[in-house]
Amino acid sequence: MSTNKPRDVQVCPIATDTRILRSRSWSRLRFEIEYALAKGTTANSYLIESEKTAIIDPPGETFTQIYLEALKQRFHFENLDYVILGHVNPNRAATLKALLEIAPQITFVCSNPGAINLRAALENPDLQILVMRGEETLDLGNGHNLQFIPTPNPRYADQLCTYDPQTEVLYTDKLFGAHVCGDQVFDEGWEVYNEDRRYYFDCLMAPHARQVETALDKLADFPVRMYANGHGPLVRYGLIDLTKAYREWSQQQTSADLTVALIYASAYGNTATLAQAIARGITKAGVAVESINCEFTEPEEIRAAVEKAGGFIIGSPTLGGHAPTPVQTALGIVLSTATNNKLAGAFGSFGWSGEAVDLIESKLKDAGYRFGFDTIRVKFKPDDATLQLCEEAGTDFAQALKKARKVRSPSQPATTVEQAVGRIVGSLCVLTAKEGDRSSAMLASWVSQASFNPPGLTIAVAKDRAVETLTHTGNKFVLNILKEGNHLGLMKHFLKPFGPGQDRFADVAAEETESGSPILTDALAYLECSVQNRMESGDHWLVYATVESGKLLDTDGVTAVHHRKSATHY
C-alpha cells in the first residue's frame, strides 16, 4: 500500500437508498495512540436519501473540502434535512460549519451531551438540534424509521449509535472500527483485519470495557446485517465473530482482579489522548483500567472505582491557571477515599503553564501517596515520543501494582513441569526496533527458525514489553544474536529496568540499518526482519517474521545461549 497517494473520497452504495463516502488517508492522520500501526485510515460517512435526506458522521477538518466536493457532485445541498452525529469533537467543527453555510436548513441529530458539545464547538447557541435519548425515532420515509441507541463511554460521553430497520444497518460510530486504509469497502476475507481490529479495541475500547459490555447488551436487541462503523472496512462478513470477540475482550478486562482508576478531564482532547496512551500501557501489562471522565461521572461512581482499584491516576488540563472544577472535585473524593498505601500517578497537558498538574502532584505527595511513575507534563499536543513515554509509564505502573501484590502473597516453589520446561534452551538475542521518534529493545531467548523459504523465524514477545508496540505486522526489527564471552555486558544492560521514554541504546555500541533499527556492533550476527503476522499466545505474542538481510559480524564467535531454572523465569 502506497502512503504517497493523495487523500480522496470513495463513494459506494451499501444498501437501499444508502451510500458510504469513505474519506481516505493512506498514511497516519495525526498523533493518536490508536494510529500507531501507521496503515492509514478511513473516515466513514453515510448518506441516506429517501423522502427526507440525512448525512451520518461527516469527517474531520482534514477532509472537509474533498468531502464536500464529493457530496456536491452527487446531490443538491438544499435537499439535506438532517446531519446525524455519532459523537462530536472539535475536529469536526470545520466540516459542520461549512455544511451549515451551504445548507442552513440543517437539523442536527445527536445525544444530549452531544448537543452541549456541538453548541460549544460551533459557538452557536441557536442551532436546530434534535436530541435523541434512546426512545425517540426519526422517520426519513420508505421504512427508514431510524432508531437511536446511546452508548456513552468516558472518552466519548456523547456516543450515539443509529439503527435503520429498513436496511438492518447499524451505524456504530467508534465501535467495531479499525485504522486501515484500502480499496475494500466491506470486510471480505475479514480474518486479515483481526490484528488491526484487536489493536483498535485494545487502544480505544479496553479502558472502557464495562461501558462496551453495556453497549453490546443494548445492540444485541437489533437484527443487524452490517455494522457501518466510523473507520476502516464495513463489518458484514465477520460480524458474528467480531461481536463475539468484543464480548470476550471486554470480559477479559472486567473480570480482572487488579484494576487502576484512571480519572481525568480534557479541554481540547490532549489530556484524553495522554490518558488513552497510559491506559494502553496498563492494559497490555494485564491490569484492567476503569477509565473515568470526571466531567460526566457522579461522585459516588468515582468513589466506588477508587475503593475497588489497586491504584489511581489523575489527569488534568490547566485552564486559566487552575484545574477544572470537576478535577478538583474528583481529587477531593480521591483524597478522602483512597488509603495512602495505594499507588498514585499524575499527568496533564497545558498551553502556557501547568499549575493543575503541580496542584495534583503536591496534594498527593502531601497525603503520603507513593507514585508509580514520574509526573507527566505535556505542552500542547503530544507527539509520538510523548505517547510512547505515556504507554511505558502505564506499563510501569501496572507492573509495580503486580509486584506489590506478589510480595504480599507467599511465593510457591517451581513445579517439576515448570522446571522441565525451563530446560528448553534458546540463543541469547536482543531485539531492536525503531519507527519515527519511537525506539525500543528487549533481551530475547524465545527465538526459533520457522521457515526455509522464505527464511523466517518466530519470536515470543511479552505483551507488557515496551518494544511490543513496534512488532506489529508490517513493522521491521533487527534480531542481534549475542556472542558467547562478551554477552554478559549486553545482557546486563538490556535486563536493567528502563524508565519511561529512556534511551535503550545509550552506552552501547550501535549502528542503524536503512530502516533505522539499531544494530549492536558487538553482537555475533544480526538479522533484519519484517513482521508478517502475529498470534496471541497467553501472556505473549508469537511474532512470525521473514529475514530480509543479515550479516555474520564475527566468523570465529560462538552463539551465547540462555539456561533457565524454571518456565516462570526468563
C-alpha positions in Angstrom: 0.0 0.0 0.0 1.4 3.4 -1.0 1.5 6.1 1.6 2.1 8.7 -1.1 -1.4 8.6 -2.6 -3.4 11.8 -2.2 -6.4 11.8 0.1 -9.6 11.0 -1.7 -13.3 10.1 -1.2 -14.5 6.7 -2.2 -18.3 6.6 -2.8 -20.2 3.3 -2.9 -23.9 2.1 -2.5 -24.1 -0.2 0.5 -27.9 -0.7 1.0 -31.3 0.6 -0.2 -31.2 4.4 -0.6 -27.8 4.4 1.2 -24.3 5.2 0.2 -21.0 5.4 2.0 -18.5 8.2 1.5 -15.1 7.0 2.7 -12.6 9.8 3.1 -9.3 8.0 2.8 -5.9 8.9 4.2 -3.3 6.5 3.1 -0.9 7.4 5.9 -1.4 8.2 9.6 -3.6 11.2 10.2 -2.4 12.7 13.4 -0.7 11.8 16.7 -3.1 9.4 18.4 -2.1 6.2 20.2 -4.5 4.1 18.1 -2.9 5.3 14.8 0.5 3.7 15.8 0.2 1.0 13.2 0.5 3.7 10.5 -1.7 1.9 8.0 -3.7 4.9 7.2 -7.4 5.1 7.9 -10.8 6.0 6.5 -13.3 8.4 8.0 -16.6 6.8 7.0 -19.7 9.0 6.4 -23.1 7.8 5.2 -25.8 9.4 3.0 -29.4 8.1 3.2 -31.7 9.6 0.5 -35.4 8.9 1.0 -38.4 11.2 1.4 -36.0 13.0 3.8 -32.2 13.1 3.4 -29.7 12.5 6.2 -25.9 12.5 6.4 -24.4 10.4 9.2 -21.0 11.3 10.6 -19.3 13.9 8.4 -15.5 13.7 8.6 -13.0 15.9 10.4 -11.4 19.1 9.0 -8.5 17.3 7.2 -11.2 16.1 4.7 -13.6 19.0 4.7 -13.0 20.2 1.1 -12.8 16.9 -0.7 -15.7 15.6 1.2 -18.0 18.5 0.3 -16.9 18.3 -3.3 -17.8 14.6 -3.4 -21.3 15.4 -1.9 -21.8 18.3 -4.3 -21.3 16.0 -7.3 -24.0 13.6 -6.1 -26.9 15.6 -4.6 -28.3 19.1 -4.0 -27.5 20.5 -0.6 -30.9 22.2 -0.5 -32.4 18.7 -0.1 -30.3 18.0 3.0 -32.6 17.7 6.1 -30.5 16.1 8.9 -26.9 15.6 10.0 -26.7 12.7 12.5 -23.6 12.8 14.7 -22.4 9.6 16.5 -20.1 11.9 18.6 -19.0 15.5 18.5 -15.4 16.6 18.8 -13.7 19.9 17.9 -12.1 18.3 14.8 -15.4 18.1 13.1 -16.3 21.7 13.6 -14.9 23.0 10.3 -16.9 20.5 8.3 -20.1 21.2 10.2 -19.7 24.9 9.8 -19.1 24.5 6.1 -22.2 22.4 5.8 -24.2 25.0 7.6 -23.1 27.7 5.3 -24.2 25.7 2.2 -27.3 24.2 3.8 -28.6 26.5 6.7 -31.8 24.5 6.9 -29.9 21.5 8.5 -31.2 20.0 11.7 -28.6 18.2 13.7 -29.4 14.9 15.4 -27.3 13.8 18.4 -27.3 12.8 22.1 -27.9 15.3 24.9 -24.1 15.5 25.8 -23.5 15.8 22.0 -25.8 18.8 21.8 -23.8 20.6 24.5 -20.5 19.8 22.7 -22.0 20.8 19.4 -23.1 24.3 20.5 -19.7 24.8 22.1 -17.8 23.6 19.0 -19.8 25.7 16.6 -20.0 28.6 19.0 -23.7 28.9 18.2 -26.4 28.5 20.9 -29.2 28.7 18.3 -28.6 25.6 16.3 -31.5 23.4 15.2 -30.9 20.2 17.2 -33.0 17.1 17.8 -31.8 15.4 21.0 -32.1 11.6 21.0 -32.1 9.9 24.4 -32.9 6.4 23.3 -36.7 6.2 22.8 -37.2 8.7 20.0 -37.2 7.8 16.3 -36.6 9.8 13.1 -38.7 8.9 10.1 -37.0 9.5 6.7 -39.8 7.8 4.8 -40.0 4.5 2.9 -39.3 2.4 6.0 -36.2 4.3 7.1 -37.6 5.0 10.5 -34.3 5.5 12.4 -33.8 4.4 16.0 -31.1 5.7 18.3 -29.0 3.9 21.0 -26.9 6.0 23.4 -23.6 4.1 24.0 -21.6 6.5 26.1 -18.1 5.9 27.5 -15.6 8.1 29.3 -13.7 9.1 26.2 -16.9 9.7 24.1 -19.6 10.6 26.6 -21.9 11.6 23.8 -21.6 8.5 21.6 -24.8 7.6 19.8 -25.4 4.6 17.5 -28.1 4.7 14.8 -30.2 1.8 13.5 -32.1 1.7 10.2 -34.7 -1.1 10.3 -35.3 -0.8 6.6 -31.8 -1.9 5.7 -30.8 -3.5 9.0 -27.7 -1.4 9.0 -26.3 -0.4 12.4 -24.2 2.8 12.4 -21.8 2.1 15.2 -19.6 5.3 15.3 -16.4 4.3 17.2 -17.4 0.7 17.9 -16.1 -2.1 15.7 -13.7 0.0 13.7 -10.1 -0.4 12.5 -7.5 2.1 11.3 -6.6 0.6 8.0 -7.0 2.1 4.5 -7.6 0.3 1.2 -9.9 -0.1 -1.7 -12.0 -2.8 0.0 -15.3 -1.3 1.3 -16.5 -4.5 3.1 -14.6 -7.0 5.1 -14.4 -9.9 2.7 -11.6 -12.2 4.0 -12.2 -10.5 7.3 -9.5 -12.5 9.2 -6.8 -10.3 7.6 -8.2 -7.5 9.7 -8.0 -9.4 13.0 -4.8 -7.8 14.2 -6.0 -4.3 13.2 -9.4 -4.7 14.9 -7.8 -6.1 18.1 -5.3 -3.3 18.3 -8.0 -0.7 17.8 -10.0 -2.4 20.6 -7.0 -2.5 22.9 -6.3 1.2 22.4 -9.8 2.7 22.3 -12.2 0.2 24.0 -10.3 -1.8 26.6 -10.1 1.2 29.1 -13.9 1.4 28.8 -14.7 -2.3 28.9 -17.6 -2.0 31.3 -19.3 0.5 29.1 -18.6 -1.6 26.0 -20.3 -4.5 27.6 -23.3 -2.3 28.3 -23.3 -1.1 24.7 -23.2 -4.7 23.4 -26.2 -5.6 25.6 -28.2 -2.7 24.1 -27.2 -3.5 20.5 -27.9 -7.2 20.8 -31.7 -6.4 20.6 -31.4 -5.4 16.9 -31.4 -7.7 13.9 -28.3 -6.4 12.2 -26.7 -7.5 8.8 -24.0 -4.9 8.8 -22.0 -2.6 11.1 -21.5 0.7 9.4 -18.5 1.9 11.5 -16.6 5.1 11.7 -13.2 3.8 10.5 -12.0 1.0 8.2 -13.9 -1.6 6.2 -17.6 -2.2 7.0 -18.3 -5.2 9.1 -20.5 -7.7 7.2 -18.8 -11.0 6.7 -17.0 -11.0 10.1 -20.0 -9.5 12.1 -20.8 -12.5 14.3 -17.1 -13.2 15.0 -16.2 -9.6 15.8 -19.2 -9.2 18.1 -18.2 -12.3 20.0 -14.6 -11.1 20.1 -15.7 -7.7 21.5 -17.6 -9.6 24.2 -14.6 -11.8 25.1 -12.1 -9.0 25.1 -14.3 -6.8 27.3 -14.8 -9.7 29.7 -11.1 -10.2 30.0 -10.9 -6.6 31.3 -14.0 -6.6 33.5 -13.1 -9.9 35.2 -9.5 -8.8 36.0 -8.8 -8.9 39.8 -6.5 -5.9 39.7 -7.6 -2.5 38.4 -6.5 1.1 38.1 -8.8 4.0 38.4 -7.8 6.5 35.6 -9.6 9.8 36.3 -9.3 12.8 34.0 -10.9 15.7 32.3 -9.9 17.1 28.9 -10.5 20.6 27.4 -9.2 20.1 23.9 -8.6 16.4 23.7 -4.9 16.4 24.5 -5.3 15.2 28.1 -7.7 12.5 26.9 -5.1 11.3 24.4 -2.5 11.1 27.2 -5.0 9.1 29.3 -5.6 6.7 26.4 -1.9 6.1 26.0 -1.4 5.5 29.7 -4.4 3.2 29.7 -3.0 1.2 26.8 0.2 0.7 28.8 -1.7 -0.6 31.8 -4.0 -3.0 30.0 -1.1 -4.5 27.9 0.5 -5.4 31.2 -2.6 -7.5 32.2 -4.1 -4.9 34.6 -7.6 -3.6 33.9 -8.4 0.1 33.7 -11.6 1.9 35.0 -11.5 5.0 32.9 -13.4 7.9 34.4 -14.1 11.2 32.7 -14.9 13.2 35.8 -16.9 15.8 33.8 -19.6 13.2 33.2 -19.3 10.9 36.2 -21.2 11.1 39.5 -19.1 11.4 42.7 -20.4 8.1 44.1 -19.2 6.3 40.9 -15.7 7.9 41.3 -15.6 6.9 45.0 -16.6 3.3 44.2 -14.0 2.9 41.5 -11.2 4.3 43.7 -12.2 2.0 46.6 -12.0 -1.0 44.3 -8.8 -0.1 42.5 -5.3 -1.1 43.5 -4.1 2.3 42.4 -5.3 5.5 40.8 -4.0 8.1 38.3 -5.4 11.7 37.9 -5.0 13.8 34.8 -6.0 17.4 34.1 -5.6 20.3 31.7 -4.8 23.7 33.0 -7.4 26.4 32.3 -6.8 29.9 33.5 -4.0 28.7 35.8 -6.3 26.2 37.5 -7.6 22.7 37.4 -11.2 22.5 36.1 -13.8 22.2 38.9 -14.7 18.5 38.1 -11.0 17.6 38.5 -10.8 19.4 41.8 -13.9 17.7 43.0 -12.5 14.3 41.9 -9.2 15.0 43.7 -11.1 15.7 46.9 -13.0 12.4 46.6 -9.8 10.5 46.0 -8.0 12.1 49.0 -10.9 11.3 51.3 -11.4 7.7 49.9 -8.1 6.2 48.9 -5.8 4.8 51.6 -2.3 6.1 51.1 -0.9 2.6 50.5 -2.5 2.8 47.0 -0.2 3.6 44.1 -0.8 7.0 42.6 0.1 8.9 39.4 -0.5 12.4 37.9 -0.4 13.8 34.4 -1.7 16.6 32.3 -1.4 18.9 29.3 -1.3 22.6 29.1 -0.9 25.6 26.8 1.2 28.1 28.7 1.5 26.9 32.2 0.9 23.6 34.1 -0.4 24.6 37.5 -3.2 22.0 37.5 -0.6 19.1 37.3 1.5 20.7 40.0 -1.5 21.0 42.2 -2.5 17.3 41.8 1.1 16.2 42.4 1.6 18.3 45.5 -1.7 17.3 47.1 -1.0 13.6 46.6 2.6 13.9 47.9 1.4 15.8 51.0 -1.1 13.0 51.6 1.8 10.4 51.6 1.0 8.5 48.4 3.7 6.6 46.5 3.9 7.4 42.8 4.0 4.7 40.1 5.8 6.9 37.6 7.2 10.4 37.4 4.5 13.0 36.9 3.9 13.6 33.2 3.6 17.2 31.9 2.9 17.8 28.2 2.8 21.2 26.5 0.2 21.4 23.7 -0.4 18.3 21.6 1.6 15.1 22.4 3.9 13.7 19.8 4.9 10.1 19.1 7.8 10.1 21.6 5.5 11.5 24.3 2.8 8.9 23.7 5.5 6.1 23.9 6.6 7.6 27.3 2.9 7.6 28.5 2.4 4.0 27.4 5.6 2.9 29.1 4.7 4.8 32.2 1.3 3.0 32.3 3.1 -0.4 32.0 5.5 0.5 34.8 2.5 1.5 37.0 0.8 -1.8 36.3 3.9 -3.9 36.9 4.5 -2.0 40.2 1.0 -3.0 41.3 1.5 -6.6 40.3 4.8 -6.7 42.1 3.3 -5.3 45.3 0.6 -8.0 45.2 3.2 -10.7 44.6 5.2 -9.6 47.6 2.0 -9.9 49.8 1.4 -13.4 48.5 3.6 -16.3 49.7 5.8 -17.5 46.8 5.4 -21.0 45.6 8.3 -23.3 44.6 8.5 -24.2 40.9 6.7 -27.4 39.9 8.5 -30.2 38.2 6.8 -29.3 35.0 8.0 -25.7 35.2 11.5 -26.9 36.0 11.4 -29.2 33.0 10.0 -26.5 30.6 12.8 -24.2 31.9 15.4 -26.6 30.5 14.4 -25.6 26.9 17.5 -23.7 25.7 17.4 -20.7 23.3 20.0 -18.5 21.8 20.5 -15.2 23.6 19.5 -12.2 21.4 18.5 -8.6 21.6 15.6 -7.4 19.5 15.9 -3.8 18.5 13.4 -1.6 16.6 12.8 2.0 15.6 9.9 3.8 13.9 9.9 7.5 13.6 10.7 9.0 17.0 10.0 5.8 18.8 12.7 3.2 19.5 13.0 0.2 21.9 14.7 -3.1 22.6 14.4 -6.2 24.6 16.5 -9.2 25.6 15.1 -12.3 23.9 15.8 -16.0 24.1 12.5 -17.5 22.9 13.6 -17.4 19.3 13.3 -20.2 16.7 13.8 -20.6 12.9 10.3 -21.2 11.4 10.8 -21.5 7.6 13.5 -22.1 5.0 11.8 -20.4 2.0 11.4 -17.6 2.7 13.9 -17.6 5.6 11.8 -16.9 8.7 11.7 -17.0 12.4 9.3 -16.8 15.3 10.0 -14.8 18.5 7.8 -14.6 21.6 7.3 -11.0 22.8 5.6 -10.5 26.2 2.5 -8.3 25.9 3.9 -5.8 28.5 7.2 -5.3 26.7 7.7 -1.7 25.6 9.0 -3.0 22.2 5.8 -4.9 21.6 4.2 -1.9 20.0 6.9 -2.0 17.3 6.3 -5.6 16.4 3.0 -5.5 14.5 2.5 -6.8 11.0 4.5 -4.6 8.6 7.0 -3.4 11.2 10.7 -4.1 10.8 13.1 -5.1 13.6 16.7 -6.3 14.0 17.5 -9.5 15.8 21.0 -9.2 17.3 22.4 -12.6 18.1 24.8 -12.3 21.1 28.3 -13.8 21.2 29.5 -16.2 24.0 32.2 -14.4 26.0 31.1 -10.8 25.7 27.3 -11.3 26.0 27.2 -10.6 29.8 27.6 -6.9 29.4 24.9 -6.6 26.8 22.7 -9.0 28.7 23.1 -6.9 31.9 22.4 -3.7 30.0 19.2 -4.8 28.5 17.9 -6.6 31.6 18.1 -3.5 33.7 14.9 -1.5 34.3 14.5 1.5 32.0 12.4 4.5 32.8 9.5 5.5 30.6 10.9 7.0 27.4 14.6 6.3 28.4 17.0 5.7 25.5 17.8 1.9 25.5 20.9 2.5 23.3 22.8 4.9 25.4 26.2 3.4 26.4 26.1 0.6 23.9 27.9 0.5 20.5 25.2 0.6 17.8 24.7 1.5 14.1 21.5 1.8 12.2 20.1 -0.1 9.3 18.5 1.7 6.4 15.1 1.2 8.1 16.5 2.9 11.3 16.6 -0.2 13.5 19.8 -0.3 15.6 22.5 -3.0 15.1 24.6 -3.9 18.1 28.1 -3.9 16.7 29.4 -6.2 19.5 26.9 -8.9 18.5 27.9 -12.2 16.8 25.4 -11.6 13.9 22.3 -9.7 13.1 19.2 -10.3 11.0 16.9 -7.5 9.7 13.4 -8.9 9.7 9.9 -7.9 8.6 6.9 -8.9 10.6 4.4 -11.0 8.6 1.8 -11.9 11.2 1.3 -12.4 14.9 -0.6 -14.9 17.1 -1.8 -14.3 20.6 -0.3 -16.9 22.9 -1.3 -16.4 26.6 0.7 -13.5 28.0 2.9 -13.3 24.9 2.5 -12.5 21.2 4.2 -15.1 18.9 5.6 -13.0 16.1 6.5 -14.6 12.7 8.9 -12.5 10.6 10.8 -13.1 7.4 14.5 -12.3 7.2 15.3 -9.6 4.6 19.1 -9.2 5.3 21.7 -10.0 7.8 25.4 -10.4 8.4 27.8 -12.5 10.5 29.9 -10.0 12.4 32.4 -12.5 13.9 33.2 -15.6 11.9 35.0 -17.2 14.9 32.4 -16.5 17.6 30.0 -18.9 19.2 26.3 -18.2 19.9 25.5 -17.3 23.5 22.7 -19.5 25.0 20.5 -18.9 27.9 19.9 -21.5 30.6 16.9 -21.2 32.9 15.9 -23.0 36.1 12.1 -22.6 35.7 9.5 -21.9 33.0 8.3 -19.0 35.0 11.5 -17.0 34.8 13.5 -15.6 31.9 
